[in-house]
């Protein structure tokens, strides 16, 4: 890793009794109810649950785009954190690459906004292009990239924000199965290199187990934690693990919790 990149080591994230309601067409809709979860510094933690259960709302609260009605978010060792904006990088489900900017100019948006000189930001990004599978595409525009390359570019943009934690909201949901499997392994390699804390949202049970140290199962709205499952599989993860009895046991527990939540 380039020394100038200076990515802080991962920080702990604690969600404590967080609830959130919205007014929709004159009705009060409870999105989250008394949610408790945590990620230790440098951990990979996944949230899984049905659509509309409040996972994306929770991410918006963690990164400071929203405030909870009740409860609080703690980042690092500082206790309840009121100012969270800018301390956590957020990569939403859609890559949101700007079509009028080249790939290189897209990925340096964070450093630019933070005041890093444009030429230095470009040098840092270009050094990481091979690691992110983007070598030779710096001057290309997003329209010519494959879905997998767009997601890698969006993740590089998140990494270059130099935050100690990254929130990934279904980044592989729109990809075909082979590309998705390849990017899962690639993501684990990048995570091991940089050491940031990752919170990850998915609807895919196999993906959740393969990637994670811990998986939280959410109920349908209002979202509550139904199960917190520790995944004690050795790292580095290997694709052959998905055929083992241990993997099948974890999958059975997650599927049962999801079914109970619907019931």
C-alpha positions as CSV (number, residue, x, y, z in Angstrom):
1,X,0.0,0.0,0.0
2,X,1.3,3.5,-0.9
3,X,2.4,5.3,2.3
4,X,0.8,8.5,1.2
5,X,-2.6,6.8,1.1
6,X,-2.6,6.8,4.9
7,X,-5.8,4.8,5.5
8,X,-6.6,4.7,9.2
9,X,-6.9,1.2,10.7
10,X,-10.5,0.0,11.1
11,X,-12.6,1.4,14.0
12,X,-15.4,-0.3,16.0
13,X,-19.0,0.6,15.1
14,X,-21.8,0.2,17.7
15,X,-25.5,0.7,17.0
16,X,-27.3,1.0,20.3
17,X,-31.1,0.8,20.5
18,X,-31.7,2.7,17.3
19,X,-35.2,3.3,16.1
20,X,-36.5,5.4,13.2
21,X,-39.9,6.3,11.9
22,X,-41.1,8.2,8.8
23,X,-44.3,9.9,7.8
24,X,-45.5,8.5,4.5
25,X,-48.7,9.8,2.9
26,X,-49.9,10.9,6.3
27,X,-49.1,7.6,7.9
28,X,-46.4,6.9,10.5
29,X,-44.1,4.1,9.3
30,X,-41.6,2.5,11.7
31,X,-38.5,1.6,9.7
32,X,-36.3,0.4,12.6
33,X,-37.1,-0.7,16.1
34,X,-34.5,-0.9,18.9
35,X,-31.7,-2.2,16.7
36,X,-28.5,-3.3,18.4
37,X,-25.4,-4.5,16.5
38,X,-21.7,-4.0,16.5
39,X,-18.6,-4.5,14.5
40,X,-15.2,-4.7,16.1
41,X,-12.3,-2.8,14.6
42,X,-11.3,-4.4,11.2
43,X,-14.2,-6.9,11.2
44,X,-16.4,-7.8,8.2
45,X,-20.0,-7.7,9.3
46,X,-23.1,-8.4,7.1
47,X,-26.7,-7.4,7.4
48,X,-29.3,-9.7,5.7
49,X,-33.1,-9.5,5.6
50,X,-36.1,-8.9,3.3
51,X,-36.4,-5.8,1.1
52,X,-37.8,-2.8,3.0
53,X,-36.6,-3.9,6.5
54,X,-34.6,-0.8,7.1
55,X,-31.1,-1.9,6.3
56,X,-30.4,1.1,4.0
57,X,-32.0,3.4,6.5
58,X,-29.6,2.1,9.1
59,X,-26.6,2.8,6.8
60,X,-27.9,6.3,6.3
61,X,-28.0,6.8,10.0
62,X,-24.5,5.3,10.6
63,X,-22.8,7.5,8.1
64,X,-24.6,10.6,9.4
65,X,-27.1,11.3,6.6
66,X,-29.9,10.8,9.0
67,X,-30.4,10.9,12.8
68,X,-32.2,8.2,14.8
69,X,-35.4,9.0,16.7
70,X,-34.0,7.0,19.6
71,X,-30.7,5.4,20.4
72,X,-27.3,6.3,19.1
73,X,-24.2,5.3,17.0
74,X,-20.8,5.0,18.5
75,X,-17.7,5.1,16.3
76,X,-14.4,4.0,17.8
77,X,-13.7,4.5,21.5
78,X,-15.4,7.9,21.7
79,X,-18.8,6.7,22.9
80,X,-22.0,8.2,21.5
81,X,-20.9,10.1,18.3
82,X,-23.0,13.1,17.3
83,X,-20.9,14.1,14.3
84,X,-20.5,11.1,12.0
85,X,-20.5,12.7,8.5
86,X,-17.2,12.1,6.8
87,X,-15.9,9.4,9.2
88,X,-17.5,6.5,7.3
89,X,-17.3,5.9,3.6
90,X,-20.6,4.8,2.0
91,X,-21.0,2.9,-1.3
92,X,-24.7,2.5,-2.2
93,X,-26.1,-0.3,-4.4
94,X,-25.9,1.8,-7.6
95,X,-22.3,2.8,-8.4
96,X,-23.3,6.5,-9.0
97,X,-20.3,7.1,-11.3
98,X,-20.7,10.4,-13.0
99,X,-21.0,9.8,-16.7
100,X,-19.3,13.0,-17.8
101,X,-16.1,12.3,-15.7
102,X,-13.5,9.8,-16.7
103,X,-12.9,6.8,-14.4
104,X,-9.9,8.4,-12.9
105,X,-11.7,11.7,-12.2
106,X,-14.6,9.7,-10.7
107,X,-12.5,7.8,-8.2
108,X,-10.7,10.9,-6.9
109,X,-13.9,12.8,-5.9
110,X,-13.4,12.1,-2.2
111,X,-9.8,13.3,-2.0
112,X,-10.7,16.3,-4.1
113,X,-13.6,17.3,-1.8
114,X,-11.3,16.8,1.1
115,X,-8.9,19.4,-0.3
116,X,-6.1,17.0,-1.6
117,X,-4.4,18.6,-4.7
118,X,-5.8,17.1,-7.9
119,X,-2.4,15.9,-9.2
120,X,-1.6,14.1,-6.0
121,X,-5.1,12.5,-5.8
122,X,-4.6,11.2,-9.4
123,X,-1.2,9.7,-8.6
124,X,-2.6,7.9,-5.6
125,X,-5.5,6.5,-7.6
126,X,-3.3,5.5,-10.6
127,X,-1.0,3.5,-8.3
128,X,-4.1,1.5,-7.1
129,X,-5.6,0.9,-10.5
130,X,-3.9,-2.5,-11.1
131,X,-5.0,-3.7,-7.7
132,X,-8.6,-2.8,-8.5
133,X,-8.5,-4.3,-12.0
134,X,-8.8,-0.9,-13.7
135,X,-5.3,-0.5,-15.3
136,X,-5.6,1.1,-18.7
137,X,-9.1,2.5,-18.1
138,X,-8.3,5.7,-16.3
139,X,-9.2,7.9,-19.3
140,X,-12.3,5.8,-20.2
141,X,-15.8,6.9,-19.3
142,X,-18.1,4.8,-17.1
143,X,-20.3,3.8,-20.1
144,X,-17.7,1.5,-21.5
145,X,-17.1,-0.4,-18.3
146,X,-18.6,-3.8,-17.4
147,X,-20.8,-4.1,-14.3
148,X,-18.0,-5.6,-12.3
149,X,-15.5,-2.9,-13.4
150,X,-18.0,-0.2,-12.4
151,X,-18.3,-1.7,-8.9
152,X,-14.6,-1.9,-8.5
153,X,-14.3,1.7,-9.5
154,X,-17.0,2.7,-7.0
155,X,-15.2,0.8,-4.3
156,X,-11.8,2.4,-5.2
157,X,-13.6,5.8,-4.8
158,X,-14.8,4.7,-1.3
159,X,-11.3,3.5,-0.4
160,X,-9.7,6.8,-1.5
161,X,-11.9,8.6,1.0
162,X,-9.4,7.2,3.5
163,X,-12.1,6.4,6.1
164,X,-11.5,3.7,8.7
165,X,-14.9,2.1,7.9
166,X,-16.8,1.4,4.7
167,X,-20.6,0.7,4.3
168,X,-21.4,-1.4,1.2
169,X,-25.1,-1.6,0.4
170,X,-25.7,-4.7,-1.9
171,X,-22.7,-3.8,-4.2
172,X,-22.9,-7.1,-6.1
173,X,-26.7,-7.5,-6.3
174,X,-27.0,-6.7,-10.0
175,X,-24.1,-8.9,-11.2
176,X,-24.2,-12.3,-12.8
177,X,-23.3,-15.3,-10.6
178,X,-19.7,-15.8,-12.0
179,X,-18.8,-12.1,-11.8
180,X,-20.3,-11.9,-8.3
181,X,-18.3,-14.9,-7.0
182,X,-15.1,-13.4,-8.5
183,X,-15.7,-10.0,-6.9
184,X,-16.4,-11.6,-3.5
185,X,-13.0,-13.1,-3.4
186,X,-11.4,-9.9,-4.7
187,X,-13.2,-7.9,-2.0
188,X,-11.9,-10.1,0.7
189,X,-8.4,-9.7,-0.6
190,X,-8.7,-5.8,-0.7
191,X,-10.2,-5.8,2.8
192,X,-7.3,-7.9,4.1
193,X,-4.8,-5.5,2.6
194,X,-6.3,-2.3,3.9
195,X,-7.8,-3.4,7.3
196,X,-10.9,-1.2,7.3
197,X,-14.0,-2.2,9.1
198,X,-16.7,-3.2,6.6
199,X,-20.5,-3.3,7.1
200,X,-22.1,-5.1,4.1
201,X,-25.8,-5.5,3.1
202,X,-26.9,-8.5,0.9
203,X,-29.9,-10.6,0.2
204,X,-27.7,-13.6,-0.6
205,X,-27.2,-16.1,2.3
206,X,-24.2,-17.8,0.8
207,X,-22.5,-14.4,0.2
208,X,-23.2,-13.4,3.7
209,X,-21.5,-16.5,5.2
210,X,-18.6,-16.5,2.7
211,X,-17.6,-13.0,3.5
212,X,-18.4,-12.3,7.1
213,X,-17.1,-12.6,10.6
214,X,-20.7,-12.0,11.9
215,X,-24.1,-11.9,10.2
216,X,-27.1,-10.1,11.5
217,X,-30.6,-11.2,10.3
218,X,-33.2,-8.5,10.2
219,X,-37.0,-9.0,10.5
220,X,-39.5,-7.5,8.0
221,X,-40.4,-3.8,8.8
222,X,-39.9,-2.5,11.4
223,X,-36.4,-3.9,11.1
224,X,-35.2,-5.6,14.3
225,X,-32.3,-8.0,14.8
226,X,-33.6,-11.5,14.8
227,X,-30.3,-13.3,15.0
228,X,-26.6,-12.4,15.4
229,X,-24.6,-15.3,14.0
230,X,-20.8,-15.6,14.5
231,X,-19.1,-17.2,11.4
232,X,-16.1,-19.2,12.6
233,X,-14.7,-20.2,9.3
234,X,-10.9,-20.0,8.7
235,X,-9.4,-17.1,6.8
236,X,-8.5,-16.6,4.0
237,X,-11.8,-17.9,2.8
238,X,-11.7,-20.4,-0.1
239,X,-14.6,-21.2,-2.5
240,X,-14.5,-24.9,-1.6
241,X,-15.8,-23.9,1.9
242,X,-19.3,-23.5,0.5
243,X,-19.6,-27.3,0.1
244,X,-18.6,-28.1,3.7
245,X,-20.9,-29.3,6.6
246,X,-19.9,-26.2,8.6
247,X,-21.0,-23.9,5.9
248,X,-24.3,-25.8,5.4
249,X,-25.0,-25.5,9.2
250,X,-24.5,-21.8,9.1
251,X,-26.8,-21.5,6.1
252,X,-29.5,-23.6,7.8
253,X,-29.5,-21.3,10.8
254,X,-29.7,-18.1,8.7
255,X,-32.5,-19.5,6.5
256,X,-34.4,-20.6,9.6
257,X,-34.1,-17.2,11.2
258,X,-35.3,-15.5,8.0
259,X,-38.3,-17.8,7.8
260,X,-39.1,-17.1,11.5
261,X,-38.9,-13.4,10.8
262,X,-41.6,-13.7,8.1
263,X,-43.7,-15.9,10.3
